[in-house]
Amino acid sequence: MTAATKTTKKEAETTQLLRMRVRAYDSKILDSSVKQIIDTALRFNASVHGPVPLPTEIKKHTVNRSTFVHKDAREQFEMRTHKRLIDIVNPAPKLIDALTNLSLPSGVNIDVKMV
């Protein structure tokens, strides 16, 4: 092992990462809430990576228009779930408190992990 690999391992051990996956059905609401999260993180001088757009999850449901006959007459409905990924490196405890007290619109789901 060289000295460079030893220092990168020490940095990797001390670096904490707050990984947030933000989901919503409406992309405009999602983008506004992600901007609000990033503004809060930048106010506390945290380094932010993202938002990274993840693939949109599409759920399709097919329904017969009539109850008994006319099998060819069908309707398709779909639900789109838009997702974004935000990484915050070395978050301060005050930042975590500010993020938990953040008022986001309804319909926005956040999954938070400490890595």
Secondary structure, DSSP 4 states (H G I P E B T S, - for coil): --HHHHHHHHHHHH--EEEEEEEESSHHHHHHHHHHHHHHHHHTT-EEEEEEEEEEEEEEEEEESSSSS-TT-EEEEEEEEEEEEEEEES--HHHHHHHHT----TTEEEEEEE-
